[in-house]
Amino acid sequence: MNHTGIGHGRPGPRRTGRGLPTAGLLLAVGLTAAGCGDDEVAGKAPEGWAELTTASVTVAHPAAFRAQGDAERDRHNAAAARMAQDGRTTGTLTVQLDFTDADSAEEAAIGAEAGIALGSRLRKQSDVRVKGPEQVRDAKRVDFDFTSGGEDDSPPRGTRVSGVIVTGLDSHHRTYAVRVDTAEGALPDADLDRIVESITVR
């Protein structure tokens, strides 16, 4: 498995001006929950699920995903979890923070799309609302898919993999990205929706 997810990619250069990001990447994923005020709503993990928590994002995941420690996950990820079967990775959940410079969720999504591996098929981009204070709730969801090359512990060569990235700005105006990659048939659509719905940003 590629250490950033089931696939390829590396963060691109950060922009230095105030225009659109020239490139960027994302992989991954979100967290936050504690200390919610009157203007914010924290996502609630379904019964039996666990959570990844970072400085500005919290995201819930099914028990089948195992959280990775600092030594296991890619250095670009603030948090990560992996789901596997018979030694092969069938799903990854990652969270990246401050992965590119952006002034809006739209710009963060452009950076996210730029980081999707060559050969992937971009399916759609849509508006979503994450949990948290009102100023951070607007986010973008990027759906894409690709075919596994079978490298390392990735799914067997030829397996279709679906990817979802939720990205936006936290309350400090820094970017975040929560990414979920899953091999075909490995994660029910309802569970993917619950992961996305659990994302809390602060």
MDAnalysis code that builds the backbone (N, CA, C; Angstrom):
import MDAnalysis as mda
import numpy as np

u = mda.Universe.empty(606, n_residues=202, atom_resindex=np.repeat(np.arange(202), 3), trajectory=True)
u.add_TopologyAttr("name", ["N", "CA", "C"] * 202)
u.add_TopologyAttr("resid", np.arange(1, 203))
u.add_TopologyAttr("resname", ["MET", "ASN", "HIS", "THR", "GLY", "ILE", "GLY", "HIS", "GLY", "ARG", "PRO", "GLY", "PRO", "ARG", "ARG", "THR", "GLY", "ARG", "GLY", "LEU", "PRO", "THR", "ALA", "GLY", "LEU", "LEU", "LEU", "ALA", "VAL", "GLY", "LEU", "THR", "ALA", "ALA", "GLY", "CYS", "GLY", "ASP", "ASP", "GLU", "VAL", "ALA", "GLY", "LYS", "ALA", "PRO", "GLU", "GLY", "TRP", "ALA", "GLU", "LEU", "THR", "THR", "ALA", "SER", "VAL", "THR", "VAL", "ALA", "HIS", "PRO", "ALA", "ALA", "PHE", "ARG", "ALA", "GLN", "GLY", "ASP", "ALA", "GLU", "ARG", "ASP", "ARG", "HIS", "ASN", "ALA", "ALA", "ALA", "ALA", "ARG", "MET", "ALA", "GLN", "ASP", "GLY", "ARG", "THR", "THR", "GLY", "THR", "LEU", "THR", "VAL", "GLN", "LEU", "ASP", "PHE", "THR", "ASP", "ALA", "ASP", "SER", "ALA", "GLU", "GLU", "ALA", "ALA", "ILE", "GLY", "ALA", "GLU", "ALA", "GLY", "ILE", "ALA", "LEU", "GLY", "SER", "ARG", "LEU", "ARG", "LYS", "GLN", "SER", "ASP", "VAL", "ARG", "VAL", "LYS", "GLY", "PRO", "GLU", "GLN", "VAL", "ARG", "ASP", "ALA", "LYS", "ARG", "VAL", "ASP", "PHE", "ASP", "PHE", "THR", "SER", "GLY", "GLY", "GLU", "ASP", "ASP", "SER", "PRO", "PRO", "ARG", "GLY", "THR", "ARG", "VAL", "SER", "GLY", "VAL", "ILE", "VAL", "THR", "GLY", "LEU", "ASP", "SER", "HIS", "HIS", "ARG", "THR", "TYR", "ALA", "VAL", "ARG", "VAL", "ASP", "THR", "ALA", "GLU", "GLY", "ALA", "LEU", "PRO", "ASP", "ALA", "ASP", "LEU", "ASP", "ARG", "ILE", "VAL", "GLU", "SER", "ILE", "THR", "VAL", "ARG"])
u.atoms.positions = np.array([
    [0.836, -1.192, 0.000],
    [0.000, 0.000, 0.000],
    [0.867, 1.235, 0.000],
    [0.490, 2.213, -0.760],
    [1.181, 3.480, -0.703],
    [0.935, 4.077, 0.665],
    [1.962, 4.617, 1.276],
    [1.813, 5.046, 2.672],
    [0.931, 6.267, 2.845],
    [0.537, 6.920, 1.786],
    [-0.373, 8.043, 1.918],
    [-1.813, 7.631, 1.702],
    [-2.038, 6.424, 1.270],
    [-3.383, 5.956, 1.008],
    [-3.301, 4.803, 0.019],
    [-4.440, 4.296, -0.450],
    [-4.395, 3.268, -1.475],
    [-4.215, 3.997, -2.786],
    [-3.038, 4.326, -3.134],
    [-2.828, 5.069, -4.357],
    [-1.545, 5.839, -4.292],
    [-1.449, 6.896, -5.060],
    [-0.214, 7.639, -5.145],
    [-0.484, 9.105, -4.927],
    [0.582, 9.839, -4.668],
    [0.440, 11.284, -4.553],
    [1.368, 11.854, -3.526],
    [1.717, 13.087, -3.727],
    [2.554, 13.824, -2.793],
    [2.080, 15.264, -2.803],
    [2.248, 15.970, -1.688],
    [1.818, 17.359, -1.670],
    [2.567, 18.148, -2.728],
    [1.861, 19.013, -3.405],
    [2.496, 19.858, -4.407],
    [3.024, 21.121, -3.766],
    [3.602, 22.002, -4.560],
    [4.158, 23.239, -4.010],
    [3.069, 24.124, -3.459],
    [3.371, 24.855, -2.408],
    [2.409, 25.790, -1.837],
    [2.489, 27.078, -2.619],
    [1.407, 27.781, -2.720],
    [1.451, 29.033, -3.443],
    [2.008, 30.115, -2.536],
    [2.562, 31.132, -3.126],
    [3.142, 32.213, -2.342],
    [2.294, 33.470, -2.422],
    [1.426, 33.574, -3.427],
    [0.570, 34.735, -3.559],
    [-0.798, 34.471, -2.988],
    [-1.775, 35.291, -3.398],
    [-3.121, 35.124, -2.886],
    [-4.058, 34.616, -3.969],
    [-3.503, 34.128, -5.060],
    [-4.335, 33.558, -6.110],
    [-4.631, 32.114, -5.810],
    [-5.030, 31.355, -6.829],
    [-5.341, 29.948, -6.625],
    [-4.071, 29.177, -6.365],
    [-4.156, 28.063, -5.583],
    [-2.981, 27.252, -5.323],
    [-2.467, 26.672, -6.629],
    [-1.159, 26.671, -6.796],
    [-0.594, 26.128, -8.021],
    [-0.663, 24.621, -8.013],
    [-0.620, 24.036, -6.852],
    [-0.761, 22.592, -6.741],
    [-0.937, 22.289, -5.295],
    [-1.269, 21.085, -4.983],
    [-1.436, 20.738, -3.599],
    [-1.811, 19.305, -3.555],
    [-1.861, 18.771, -2.368],
    [-2.308, 17.404, -2.334],
    [-3.183, 17.217, -1.151],
    [-3.773, 16.102, -1.129],
    [-4.407, 15.769, 0.065],
    [-4.547, 14.325, 0.157],
    [-4.721, 13.966, 1.267],
    [-5.009, 12.608, 1.541],
    [-5.646, 12.619, 2.890],
    [-6.351, 12.738, 2.949],
    [-6.799, 12.475, 4.150],
    [-7.542, 13.182, 5.068],
    [-7.918, 13.674, 5.790],
    [-8.849, 13.407, 6.730],
    [-9.014, 14.204, 7.920],
    [-9.958, 14.248, 8.863],
    [-10.336, 15.316, 9.705],
    [-10.624, 14.950, 11.114],
    [-10.694, 15.906, 11.998],
    [-10.983, 15.634, 13.374],
    [-11.200, 16.849, 14.243],
    [-12.080, 16.746, 15.254],
    [-12.296, 17.708, 16.300],
    [-13.588, 17.396, 17.002],
    [-13.715, 17.750, 18.251],
    [-14.994, 17.514, 18.865],
    [-15.111, 18.179, 20.194],
    [-14.065, 18.112, 20.997],
    [-14.180, 18.596, 22.356],
    [-14.436, 20.093, 22.405],
    [-15.157, 20.506, 23.429],
    [-15.338, 21.911, 23.693],
    [-16.210, 22.644, 22.706],
    [-17.306, 22.090, 22.298],
    [-18.173, 22.746, 21.338],
    [-19.044, 23.787, 22.031],
    [-19.195, 24.945, 21.409],
    [-20.013, 25.996, 21.978],
    [-21.411, 25.973, 21.405],
    [-22.157, 27.063, 21.678],
    [-23.538, 27.122, 21.226],
    [-23.642, 27.146, 19.706],
    [-22.605, 27.641, 19.005],
    [-22.699, 27.803, 17.563],
    [-22.109, 26.634, 16.801],
    [-21.792, 25.552, 17.484],
    [-21.204, 24.415, 16.782],
    [-21.859, 23.113, 17.214],
    [-21.802, 22.159, 16.321],
    [-22.364, 20.840, 16.577],
    [-21.282, 19.813, 16.310],
    [-21.008, 18.964, 17.269],
    [-19.972, 17.948, 17.082],
    [-20.567, 16.693, 16.471],
    [-19.836, 16.116, 15.523],
    [-20.265, 14.851, 14.953],
    [-20.186, 13.761, 16.010],
    [-21.099, 12.821, 15.948],
    [-21.136, 11.747, 16.935],
    [-20.789, 10.440, 16.269],
    [-19.828, 9.722, 16.841],
    [-19.429, 8.434, 16.279],
    [-20.517, 7.402, 16.524],
    [-20.876, 6.631, 15.497],
    [-21.856, 5.561, 15.693],
    [-21.353, 4.557, 16.734],
    [-22.252, 3.861, 17.361],
    [-21.889, 2.885, 18.386],
    [-20.913, 1.852, 17.826],
    [-19.841, 1.603, 18.566],
    [-18.847, 0.627, 18.153],
    [-17.756, 1.178, 17.257],
    [-17.875, 2.447, 16.845],
    [-16.870, 3.066, 15.994],
    [-15.803, 3.732, 16.856],
    [-14.692, 4.065, 16.226],
    [-13.617, 4.800, 16.893],
    [-13.444, 6.145, 16.197],
    [-12.530, 6.960, 16.698],
    [-12.299, 8.279, 16.113],
    [-10.818, 8.549, 15.914],
    [-10.511, 9.299, 14.864],
    [-9.198, 9.905, 14.704],
    [-9.346, 11.356, 15.128],
    [-8.408, 11.843, 15.910],
    [-8.490, 13.220, 16.378],
    [-7.175, 13.939, 16.142],
    [-7.249, 15.122, 15.535],
    [-6.076, 15.955, 15.315],
    [-6.332, 17.317, 15.948],
    [-5.423, 18.251, 15.721],
    [-5.543, 19.572, 16.331],
    [-6.802, 20.306, 15.882],
    [-7.266, 20.063, 14.657],
    [-8.415, 20.831, 14.176],
    [-9.529, 20.001, 13.554],
    [-9.357, 18.677, 13.493],
    [-10.385, 17.840, 12.865],
    [-10.545, 16.529, 13.628],
    [-11.788, 16.050, 13.689],
    [-12.085, 14.731, 14.240],
    [-12.968, 13.995, 13.249],
    [-12.689, 12.705, 13.059],
    [-13.504, 11.920, 12.141],
    [-13.672, 10.518, 12.713],
    [-14.873, 9.985, 12.580],
    [-15.164, 8.645, 13.090],
    [-14.950, 7.609, 11.993],
    [-14.686, 6.373, 12.424],
    [-14.482, 5.298, 11.456],
    [-14.932, 3.962, 12.049],
    [-15.332, 3.017, 11.175],
    [-15.728, 1.695, 11.660],
    [-14.570, 1.006, 12.375],
    [-14.915, 0.054, 13.248],
    [-13.894, -0.653, 14.026],
    [-12.929, -1.437, 13.145],
    [-13.333, -1.738, 11.904],
    [-12.458, -2.484, 11.002],
    [-11.219, -1.702, 10.613],
    [-11.271, -0.385, 10.738],
    [-10.094, 0.449, 10.486],
    [-9.243, 0.494, 11.753],
    [-7.942, 0.278, 11.605],
    [-7.034, 0.347, 12.756],
    [-6.179, 1.609, 12.643],
    [-6.211, 2.428, 13.699],
    [-5.436, 3.663, 13.693],
    [-3.947, 3.363, 13.622],
    [-3.212, 4.166, 12.864],
    [-1.772, 3.994, 12.723],
    [-1.029, 4.971, 13.620],
    [0.080, 4.517, 14.176],
    [0.915, 5.366, 15.013],
    [1.821, 6.247, 14.185],
    [2.575, 7.100, 14.867],
    [3.463, 8.033, 14.180],
    [4.457, 7.318, 13.269],
    [4.946, 6.177, 13.708],
    [5.961, 5.464, 12.930],
    [5.374, 4.757, 11.706],
    [4.076, 4.521, 11.704],
    [3.438, 3.779, 10.617],
    [2.924, 4.674, 9.494],
    [2.437, 5.829, 9.839],
    [1.792, 6.661, 8.828],
    [2.787, 7.599, 8.145],
    [2.398, 8.027, 6.965],
    [3.201, 8.967, 6.199],
    [3.357, 10.276, 6.979],
    [4.501, 10.901, 6.827],
    [4.786, 12.114, 7.611],
    [3.859, 13.278, 7.250],
    [3.225, 13.222, 6.088],
    [2.319, 14.292, 5.692],
    [0.945, 14.171, 6.345],
    [0.662, 13.034, 6.950],
    [-0.657, 12.810, 7.542],
    [-0.643, 13.078, 9.037],
    [-1.612, 13.864, 9.490],
    [-1.737, 14.131, 10.924],
    [-2.365, 12.958, 11.653],
    [-3.129, 12.149, 10.935],
    [-3.758, 10.951, 11.495],
    [-4.101, 10.021, 10.342],
    [-4.125, 8.728, 10.634],
    [-4.436, 7.751, 9.589],
    [-4.929, 6.458, 10.211],
    [-5.757, 5.734, 9.454],
    [-6.245, 4.421, 9.876],
    [-6.307, 3.538, 8.635],
    [-6.140, 2.235, 8.836],
    [-6.073, 1.287, 7.716],
    [-7.008, 0.115, 7.970],
    [-7.665, -0.345, 6.916],
    [-8.489, -1.542, 6.962],
    [-7.841, -2.563, 6.028],
    [-7.729, -3.811, 6.465],
    [-7.032, -4.814, 5.663],
    [-7.742, -6.159, 5.721],
    [-7.472, -6.975, 4.710],
    [-7.980, -8.344, 4.652],
    [-6.918, -9.214, 3.997],
    [-6.553, -10.295, 4.676],
    [-5.540, -11.219, 4.170],
    [-4.244, -10.497, 3.823],
    [-3.880, -9.522, 4.649],
    [-2.628, -8.806, 4.456],
    [-2.662, -7.708, 3.421],
    [-3.773, -7.562, 2.719],
    [-3.913, -6.534, 1.697],
    [-4.755, -5.381, 2.226],
    [-4.339, -4.156, 1.936],
    [-5.108, -2.994, 2.340],
    [-6.397, -2.910, 1.532],
    [-7.513, -2.775, 2.214],
    [-8.796, -2.615, 1.534],
    [-9.397, -1.231, 1.764],
    [-8.824, -0.479, 2.687],
    [-9.321, 0.867, 2.932],
    [-8.334, 1.692, 3.732],
    [-8.281, 2.971, 3.457],
    [-7.463, 3.888, 4.243],
    [-8.266, 5.143, 4.552],
    [-8.038, 5.686, 5.715],
    [-8.632, 6.951, 6.134],
    [-7.483, 7.827, 6.595],
    [-7.330, 8.988, 5.996],
    [-6.211, 9.856, 6.366],
    [-6.698, 11.280, 6.589],
    [-5.949, 12.001, 7.407],
    [-6.241, 13.419, 7.645],
    [-4.958, 14.201, 7.429],
    [-5.044, 15.219, 6.596],
    [-3.930, 16.140, 6.410],
    [-4.360, 17.523, 6.848],
    [-3.426, 18.249, 7.459],
    [-3.682, 19.612, 7.901],
    [-2.727, 20.565, 7.202],
    [-3.247, 21.747, 6.844],
    [-2.411, 22.799, 6.256],
    [-1.639, 22.269, 5.040],
    [-2.333, 21.528, 4.157],
    [-1.668, 20.885, 3.033],
    [-1.386, 21.825, 1.870],
    [-2.082, 22.976, 1.840],
    [-1.835, 23.989, 0.815],
    [-2.382, 25.306, 1.330],
    [-2.013, 26.402, 0.680],
    [-2.575, 27.707, 1.023],
    [-3.872, 27.898, 0.257],
    [-4.883, 28.384, 0.929],
    [-6.166, 28.623, 0.274],
    [-6.958, 29.646, 1.075],
    [-7.837, 30.348, 0.375],
    [-8.689, 31.345, 1.015],
    [-10.133, 30.883, 1.135],
    [-10.432, 29.702, 0.605],
    [-11.802, 29.217, 0.624],
    [-11.804, 27.704, 0.433],
    [-12.961, 27.101, 0.690],
    [-13.111, 25.662, 0.453],
    [-12.923, 25.349, -1.028],
    [-13.368, 26.269, -1.895],
    [-13.212, 26.057, -3.333],
    [-11.730, 25.946, -3.711],
    [-10.907, 26.833, -3.162],
    [-9.473, 26.792, -3.467],
    [-8.824, 25.551, -2.863],
    [-9.273, 25.160, -1.673],
    [-8.745, 23.941, -1.062],
    [-9.060, 22.735, -1.942],
    [-10.251, 22.719, -2.534],
    [-10.646, 21.604, -3.407],
    [-9.789, 21.559, -4.662],
    [-9.406, 22.727, -5.176],
    [-8.525, 22.760, -6.345],
    [-7.182, 22.124, -5.994],
    [-6.669, 22.446, -4.815],
    [-5.422, 21.828, -4.378],
    [-5.573, 20.332, -4.183],
    [-6.732, 19.912, -3.678],
    [-6.988, 18.491, -3.462],
    [-7.024, 17.752, -4.782],
    [-7.727, 18.317, -5.751],
    [-7.832, 17.670, -7.057],
    [-6.471, 17.575, -7.737],
    [-5.628, 18.579, -7.533],
    [-4.301, 18.561, -8.139],
    [-3.443, 17.437, -7.584],
    [-3.764, 16.991, -6.366],
    [-2.974, 15.945, -5.739],
    [-3.439, 14.541, -6.029],
    [-4.585, 14.401, -6.724],
    [-5.066, 13.066, -7.064],
    [-4.165, 12.470, -8.133],
    [-3.830, 11.210, -7.970],
    [-2.848, 10.570, -8.846],
    [-3.255, 10.605, -10.312],
    [-2.254, 10.736, -11.165],
    [-2.467, 10.676, -12.606],
    [-3.104, 9.332, -12.962],
    [-4.108, 9.364, -13.786],
    [-4.798, 8.135, -14.166],
    [-6.084, 7.924, -13.406],
    [-6.296, 8.717, -12.357],
    [-7.554, 8.632, -11.621],
    [-8.661, 9.336, -12.411],
    [-9.894, 8.940, -12.170],
    [-11.035, 9.571, -12.825],
    [-11.776, 10.431, -11.818],
    [-11.802, 11.734, -12.067],
    [-12.542, 12.648, -11.212],
    [-14.020, 12.516, -11.529],
    [-14.814, 12.119, -10.549],
    [-16.239, 11.869, -10.790],
    [-17.075, 13.110, -10.559],
    [-16.888, 13.787, -9.444],
    [-17.668, 14.998, -9.198],
    [-17.095, 15.763, -8.011],
    [-17.488, 17.027, -7.933],
    [-17.189, 17.863, -6.771],
    [-18.516, 18.423, -6.284],
    [-18.742, 18.386, -4.975],
    [-20.027, 18.846, -4.445],
    [-19.833, 19.593, -3.134],
    [-20.830, 20.378, -2.763],
    [-20.811, 21.115, -1.504],
    [-21.280, 20.200, -0.377],
    [-20.612, 20.290, 0.766],
    [-21.040, 19.563, 1.954],
    [-20.939, 20.487, 3.155],
    [-21.581, 20.101, 4.228],
    [-21.504, 20.854, 5.480],
    [-20.936, 19.931, 6.537],
    [-19.809, 20.327, 7.119],
    [-19.213, 19.553, 8.196],
    [-19.735, 20.078, 9.524],
    [-19.452, 19.357, 10.600],
    [-19.829, 19.806, 11.932],
    [-18.798, 20.826, 12.431],
    [-19.240, 21.750, 13.292],
    [-18.333, 22.738, 13.857],
    [-18.950, 24.122, 13.867],
    [-18.173, 25.140, 14.236],
    [-18.671, 26.514, 14.227],
    [-19.126, 26.895, 12.817],
    [-20.053, 27.808, 12.737],
    [-20.633, 28.164, 11.440],
    [-19.576, 28.579, 10.415],
    [-18.529, 29.279, 10.853],
    [-17.546, 29.784, 9.893],
    [-16.712, 28.686, 9.244],
    [-16.763, 27.463, 9.754],
    [-15.967, 26.381, 9.150],
    [-16.836, 25.323, 8.470],
    [-18.140, 25.484, 8.500],
    [-19.020, 24.388, 8.098],
    [-19.079, 24.142, 6.588],
    [-18.833, 25.169, 5.789],
    [-18.854, 24.976, 4.342],
    [-17.597, 24.249, 3.894],
    [-17.766, 23.166, 3.176],
    [-16.645, 22.353, 2.707],
    [-16.967, 21.811, 1.328],
    [-15.983, 21.190, 0.719],
    [-16.151, 20.572, -0.588],
    [-15.858, 19.076, -0.484],
    [-16.611, 18.312, -1.249],
    [-16.380, 16.876, -1.346],
    [-15.955, 16.556, -2.779],
    [-14.849, 15.849, -2.906],
    [-14.333, 15.449, -4.212],
    [-14.415, 13.925, -4.298],
    [-15.134, 13.410, -5.284],
    [-15.255, 11.962, -5.499],
    [-14.440, 11.577, -6.729],
    [-13.683, 10.497, -6.628],
    [-12.868, 10.035, -7.739],
    [-12.684, 8.527, -7.620],
    [-12.149, 7.896, -8.646],
    [-11.808, 6.482, -8.543],
    [-10.599, 6.180, -9.415],
    [-10.002, 5.039, -9.181],
    [-8.820, 4.626, -9.930],
    [-8.676, 3.114, -9.838],
    [-7.757, 2.583, -10.603],
    [-7.503, 1.146, -10.617],
    [-6.207, 0.857, -9.873],
    [-6.253, -0.073, -8.916],
    [-5.066, -0.415, -8.145],
    [-3.998, -1.043, -9.038],
    [-2.771, -0.638, -8.799],
    [-1.654, -1.229, -9.537],
    [-1.097, -2.464, -8.861],
    [-1.615, -2.781, -7.646],
    [-1.170, -3.977, -6.948],
    [0.154, -3.851, -6.231],
    [0.683, -2.630, -6.110],
    [1.974, -2.441, -5.452],
    [1.904, -2.754, -3.957],
    [3.026, -3.244, -3.438],
    [3.160, -3.495, -2.001],
    [1.939, -4.263, -1.470],
    [1.249, -3.692, -0.451],
    [0.095, -4.390, 0.124],
    [-1.225, -3.805, -0.362],
    [-1.192, -3.095, -1.505],
    [-2.415, -2.550, -2.085],
    [-3.325, -3.682, -2.556],
    [-4.581, -3.370, -2.858],
    [-5.473, -4.404, -3.406],
    [-4.859, -5.005, -4.674],
    [-5.252, -6.214, -5.017],
    [-4.698, -6.861, -6.215],
    [-4.810, -5.970, -7.448],
    [-3.853, -6.109, -8.337],
    [-3.826, -5.327, -9.569],
    [-5.163, -5.442, -10.304],
    [-5.684, -4.324, -10.727],
    [-6.940, -4.299, -11.457],
    [-8.162, -4.013, -10.601],
    [-8.008, -4.035, -9.280],
    [-9.137, -3.739, -8.388],
    [-9.513, -2.264, -8.486],
    [-10.788, -1.980, -8.623],
    [-11.235, -0.596, -8.627],
    [-11.289, -0.059, -7.205],
    [-10.803, 1.153, -7.037],
    [-10.759, 1.809, -5.731],
    [-11.495, 3.141, -5.829],
    [-12.388, 3.384, -4.894],
    [-13.121, 4.650, -4.832],
    [-12.486, 5.560, -3.794],
    [-12.404, 6.836, -4.117],
    [-11.829, 7.804, -3.193],
    [-12.758, 8.978, -2.952],
    [-12.765, 9.478, -1.728],
    [-13.538, 10.665, -1.360],
    [-12.637, 11.565, -0.527],
    [-12.594, 12.833, -0.878],
    [-11.861, 13.820, -0.089],
    [-12.831, 14.914, 0.343],
    [-12.841, 15.218, 1.626],
    [-13.598, 16.355, 2.145],
    [-12.592, 17.389, 2.604],
    [-12.708, 18.594, 2.092],
    [-11.688, 19.608, 2.364],
    [-12.308, 20.979, 2.574],
    [-11.618, 21.820, 3.333],
    [-12.080, 23.176, 3.606],
    [-11.071, 23.893, 4.479],
    [-11.557, 24.882, 5.223],
    [-10.692, 25.675, 6.096],
    [-11.163, 25.542, 7.541],
    [-10.198, 25.452, 8.473],
    [-10.563, 25.400, 9.889],
    [-10.722, 26.822, 10.428],
    [-10.939, 26.949, 11.730],
    [-11.203, 28.263, 12.316],
    [-9.981, 29.175, 12.315],
    [-8.799, 28.603, 12.059],
    [-7.577, 29.406, 11.930],
    [-7.269, 29.702, 10.469],
    [-8.212, 29.384, 9.603],
    [-8.101, 29.633, 8.167],
    [-6.994, 28.796, 7.534],
    [-6.778, 27.608, 8.082],
    [-5.822, 26.672, 7.504],
    [-6.578, 25.506, 6.870],
    [-6.012, 24.978, 5.807],
    [-6.680, 23.894, 5.091],
    [-6.607, 22.573, 5.854],
    [-7.589, 21.740, 5.586],
    [-7.582, 20.363, 6.079],
    [-8.142, 19.485, 4.972],
    [-7.816, 18.210, 5.011],
    [-8.374, 17.264, 4.040],
    [-8.539, 15.920, 4.715],
    [-9.737, 15.376, 4.609],
    [-10.024, 14.036, 5.104],
    [-10.254, 13.166, 3.871],
    [-9.481, 12.107, 3.741],
    [-9.573, 11.255, 2.544],
    [-9.883, 9.821, 2.935],
    [-10.806, 9.227, 2.202],
    [-11.161, 7.822, 2.386],
    [-10.986, 7.107, 1.045],
    [-10.141, 6.091, 1.011],
    [-9.978, 5.244, -0.170],
    [-10.437, 3.843, 0.199],
    [-11.283, 3.233, -0.616],
    [-11.743, 1.877, -0.307],
    [-11.817, 1.044, -1.582],
    [-11.338, -0.209, -1.470],
    [-11.438, -1.135, -2.588],
    [-12.902, -1.469, -2.828],
    [-13.224, -1.786, -4.073],
    [-14.605, -2.080, -4.448],
    [-15.203, -3.165, -3.549],
    [-16.355, -2.858, -2.938],
    [-17.054, -3.808, -2.093],
    [-16.564, -3.898, -0.663],
    [-15.520, -3.131, -0.312],
    [-14.937, -3.249, 1.028],
    [-15.681, -2.453, 2.096],
    [-16.394, -1.411, 1.688],
    [-17.071, -0.537, 2.656],
    [-18.455, -0.191, 2.134],
    [-19.509, -0.493, 2.895],
    [-20.862, -0.134, 2.456],
    [-20.998, 1.372, 2.253],
    [-21.802, 1.778, 1.285],
    [-22.009, 3.197, 1.031],
    [-22.527, 3.911, 2.278],
    [-23.352, 3.229, 3.058],
    [-23.910, 3.845, 4.267],
    [-22.811, 4.181, 5.262],
    [-21.794, 3.313, 5.363],
    [-20.685, 3.588, 6.283],
    [-19.833, 4.744, 5.772],
    [-19.636, 4.831, 4.469],
    [-18.906, 5.967, 3.913],
    [-19.631, 7.262, 4.231],
    [-20.939, 7.257, 4.083],
    [-21.725, 8.448, 4.405],
    [-21.585, 8.811, 5.877],
    [-21.560, 7.805, 6.748],
    [-21.420, 8.079, 8.190],
    [-20.054, 8.674, 8.507],
    [-19.018, 8.198, 7.821],
    [-17.682, 8.779, 8.024],
    [-17.700, 10.264, 7.665],
    [-18.233, 10.564, 6.485],
    [-18.278, 11.960, 6.028],
    [-19.115, 12.814, 6.976],
    [-20.252, 12.295, 7.395],
    [-21.144, 13.037, 8.268],
    [-20.562, 13.268, 9.664],
    [-19.577, 12.455, 10.053],
    [-18.987, 12.581, 11.394],
    [-17.906, 13.652, 11.474],
    [-17.439, 14.145, 10.339],
    [-16.302, 15.068, 10.342],
    [-16.657, 16.337, 11.115],
    [-15.851, 16.650, 12.100],
    [-16.029, 17.842, 12.917],
    [-14.766, 18.685, 12.825],
    [-14.928, 19.971, 12.549],
    [-13.794, 20.873, 12.362],
    [-13.861, 21.990, 13.388],
    [-12.716, 22.391, 13.882],
    [-12.695, 23.525, 14.803],
    [-11.571, 24.490, 14.457],
])
